[in-house]
Amino acid sequence: MALTKWVIAHFFNGLISVKASEIVETIKAAIEPGLESQGLEVVDLEYRREPIGMVLRVFIDQPSGVNLDTCANASELISRALDEADIINSSYNLEVSSPGVERRLTNERHFRRFIGKEVLVKTIARVNGRKRFKGKLIKADDTGFTIEVEGVNVSLDYEQVAKANLVFTDERV
């Protein structure tokens, strides 16, 4: 999925400008093996500047769900992995949490898992005259997915997606 924001990162005691997606992928590669060994999935990851400074936000999940202890243990694993990999050389705040009921869908595995659920998809460019699609996810494969929007099936490629989330419904209560 496209990410065009730029951040300033400290590498080799100097400032260089790199795409946020490159930093995120490097961080993800460093932390994912340790988390997966504990049965945890990295659902999403953000690294960005906020009023409190740089924030690394990691959203995790597992089949049995995520609780406070799970997040605390994952936080320790992530901190150790990042210290060992020496990726982030400046201060940052680490936040670890569950993806929540309106979780982001960030890869094809997520789309396949939530077939039959209500989703909200925002596209990078207009598709059929619109950029926002809310409906039932009815199909997903290697290249894209189909949602039923107001009785009409709309097929999208993953590359067209700027952001996709589950939508909270009474069914999920």
C-alpha positions as CSV (number, residue, x, y, z in Angstrom):
1,M,0.0,0.0,0.0
2,A,1.3,3.4,-0.8
3,L,3.0,5.6,1.7
4,T,4.4,8.9,0.6
5,K,5.2,10.7,3.8
6,W,8.9,11.5,4.4
7,V,10.6,11.6,7.8
8,I,14.0,12.6,9.0
9,A,16.0,9.8,10.5
10,H,19.3,9.8,12.3
11,F,21.7,7.3,10.7
12,F,25.5,7.2,11.0
13,N,25.5,10.4,13.2
14,G,24.0,12.5,10.4
15,L,20.7,13.5,9.0
16,I,19.4,11.9,5.8
17,S,16.0,12.0,4.4
18,V,14.4,8.6,3.7
19,K,10.9,7.3,2.9
20,A,8.9,6.4,6.0
21,S,8.0,3.1,4.4
22,E,11.7,2.1,4.2
23,I,12.2,2.8,7.9
24,V,9.0,0.9,8.8
25,E,10.1,-2.1,6.7
26,T,13.5,-2.2,8.4
27,I,11.9,-2.0,11.8
28,K,9.4,-4.6,10.9
29,A,12.1,-7.0,9.6
30,A,14.0,-6.6,12.9
31,I,11.0,-7.2,15.3
32,E,8.8,-9.7,13.4
33,P,10.8,-12.9,13.9
34,G,10.8,-12.5,17.7
35,L,7.2,-11.7,17.9
36,E,6.2,-14.5,15.5
37,S,8.2,-17.0,17.7
38,Q,5.7,-16.0,20.5
39,G,2.7,-16.6,18.2
40,L,2.2,-12.9,17.6
41,E,1.5,-11.2,14.3
42,V,2.6,-7.6,13.5
43,V,-0.7,-6.2,12.0
44,D,0.5,-2.7,11.4
45,L,3.4,-0.4,12.4
46,E,3.8,3.4,12.4
47,Y,6.8,5.5,13.0
48,R,6.2,9.2,12.9
49,R,6.7,12.5,14.6
50,E,4.0,13.7,17.0
51,P,3.9,16.5,19.6
52,I,5.6,14.3,22.1
53,G,8.4,13.4,19.7
54,M,9.0,10.4,17.5
55,V,6.5,7.5,18.2
56,L,6.8,3.9,17.2
57,R,3.4,2.3,17.3
58,V,3.2,-1.4,16.8
59,F,-0.2,-3.2,16.5
60,I,-0.1,-6.9,17.3
61,D,-2.6,-9.7,17.2
62,Q,-2.9,-13.5,17.9
63,P,-5.7,-16.0,17.5
64,S,-6.6,-15.9,21.2
65,G,-6.6,-12.1,21.3
66,V,-4.3,-9.5,22.9
67,N,-4.4,-8.3,26.5
68,L,-2.2,-6.0,28.6
69,D,0.3,-8.8,29.5
70,T,0.6,-9.7,25.8
71,C,1.4,-6.0,25.0
72,A,3.9,-5.7,27.8
73,N,5.8,-8.9,26.8
74,A,5.8,-7.8,23.2
75,S,7.1,-4.4,24.2
76,E,10.1,-6.0,25.9
77,L,10.8,-8.2,22.8
78,I,10.5,-5.2,20.5
79,S,12.8,-3.0,22.6
80,R,15.5,-5.7,22.8
81,A,15.3,-6.4,19.0
82,L,15.6,-2.7,18.2
83,D,18.5,-2.2,20.6
84,E,20.3,-5.2,19.0
85,A,19.6,-4.1,15.5
86,D,20.6,-0.4,16.3
87,I,18.1,0.9,13.8
88,I,16.7,4.0,15.7
89,N,19.5,6.1,17.0
90,S,17.4,8.9,18.5
91,S,14.8,8.8,21.3
92,Y,11.3,7.6,20.6
93,N,8.2,6.5,22.4
94,L,7.2,2.8,21.9
95,E,3.5,2.0,22.0
96,V,2.3,-1.6,21.6
97,S,-1.4,-2.4,21.3
98,S,-4.1,-4.6,19.7
99,P,-5.4,-3.5,16.3
100,G,-8.8,-2.8,17.8
101,V,-12.3,-3.5,16.4
102,E,-11.8,-1.2,13.4
103,R,-8.4,-2.7,12.6
104,R,-6.5,-1.8,9.5
105,L,-6.2,-4.3,6.7
106,T,-2.6,-4.1,5.5
107,N,-2.1,-7.3,3.5
108,E,-3.9,-9.9,1.4
109,R,-3.9,-12.3,4.4
110,H,-6.0,-9.8,6.3
111,F,-8.5,-9.3,3.5
112,R,-8.9,-13.1,3.1
113,R,-9.4,-13.5,6.9
114,F,-12.2,-11.0,7.0
115,I,-14.3,-12.0,4.0
116,G,-18.0,-11.4,4.9
117,K,-17.2,-8.5,7.1
118,E,-18.0,-4.8,6.6
119,V,-15.0,-2.7,5.4
120,L,-14.2,0.9,4.6
121,V,-11.6,1.3,1.8
122,K,-10.1,4.6,0.7
123,T,-8.3,4.5,-2.7
124,I,-5.3,6.5,-3.8
125,A,-7.0,7.7,-7.0
126,R,-10.7,7.8,-8.0
127,V,-12.2,4.5,-9.1
128,N,-15.6,4.7,-10.7
129,G,-15.7,8.4,-9.7
130,R,-15.1,7.9,-6.0
131,K,-12.3,7.3,-3.6
132,R,-14.2,5.9,-0.6
133,F,-16.0,2.5,-0.6
134,K,-17.9,1.1,2.3
135,G,-19.4,-2.4,2.0
136,K,-19.2,-6.1,2.6
137,L,-15.9,-7.8,1.7
138,I,-17.0,-10.7,-0.5
139,K,-13.8,-12.0,-2.2
140,A,-10.0,-11.7,-1.9
141,D,-7.1,-13.2,-3.8
142,D,-3.4,-12.6,-4.5
143,T,-3.9,-9.4,-6.5
144,G,-7.0,-7.8,-5.1
145,F,-10.5,-8.0,-3.5
146,T,-14.2,-7.4,-4.2
147,I,-16.6,-5.5,-1.9
148,E,-20.3,-5.1,-2.3
149,V,-21.2,-1.4,-2.1
150,E,-24.8,-0.5,-2.2
151,G,-25.7,-3.7,-4.1
152,V,-22.9,-3.3,-6.7
153,N,-19.7,-5.4,-6.7
154,V,-16.5,-3.3,-6.8
155,S,-13.2,-5.0,-7.5
156,L,-10.0,-3.3,-6.5
157,D,-6.3,-4.2,-6.7
158,Y,-4.3,-3.9,-3.5
159,E,-2.1,-1.3,-5.1
160,Q,-5.1,1.0,-5.4
161,V,-5.6,1.1,-1.7
162,A,-4.5,4.1,0.4
163,K,-6.2,2.7,3.6
164,A,-8.6,-0.1,4.5
165,N,-10.3,-0.8,7.8
166,L,-12.9,-3.1,9.3
167,V,-16.1,-1.3,10.2
168,F,-17.6,-1.8,13.7
169,T,-21.0,-3.4,13.5
170,D,-23.5,-4.9,15.9
171,E,-22.5,-8.3,14.6
172,R,-19.0,-7.8,16.2
173,V,-20.4,-7.1,19.7
